[in-house]
Amino acid sequence: MKTRAELFKEVDEKYGIKTTVVFHSDLSEKLTDEEYQKQLDFYKKMSEINWDDFEDDESDDF
């Protein structure tokens, strides 16, 4: 079992994602291997999003 702290450290190291969730969660909480991998997969998918696709082109402004 790994902790949330280990998860966020790995997410930062692998994907360069830093999140404020570390301030709102119990970093010593233990995660099962399945939970840990599921969370890691989520952050991997987040890192693959091309955020430039979401730029505001003002075409939907009223």
N, C-alpha and C positions, 0 to 999 in steps of 0.2 A: 504494500500500500504506500502511496505517496501522498503528500500534503498539497493543499492549494498553493502554498508558497513555492513548492517545487514546480507546480504546473505553471505559474506565472513567470517564474525564472526561465523555464524552458521555452515558453511562448515568446518571451523577449529575445532570448538567444537565437532561436530558430527563425522567427518571423519578424522580429523587430517591433512587436506590438507591445506597447505599454498601455495600461488601462487603470482607470481610477477605481475599478472594482476591488483592488487590493485594500482600499481604505474602507470598504463597506462589507468585507467578508472576514470570516475566521480563517486566517492563513494557516493555522495549525490543524484545520479540519482534514481528516483522512479521507481519501477517495479510493474507491475500489479501482482495480486496474481497468475495468470496463468504463467507469465514470471518467477516469483520467484520460483514457484514449478518446472518448467521445468529446470531451472538452478540447483536447489537443486538435482533433479533427476539425472542430468548429473554428478555432482560431486559424488553422491552416487555410480553410475556405475563405475566411475573412481577409487573409493576407493576399489572396489571389484575385480579389475584386479590383477592377480598374476604376478607381474612384473618380478619374477624369470623366467617365461616362455620366456622372451625376452633376456636372457643372451646370449652374443655372444659366440658361440661355435667354431668360426673360420672356420666352414665347408663351409661357403660361400665366404671365402677370395680367392682372385686371387693370 
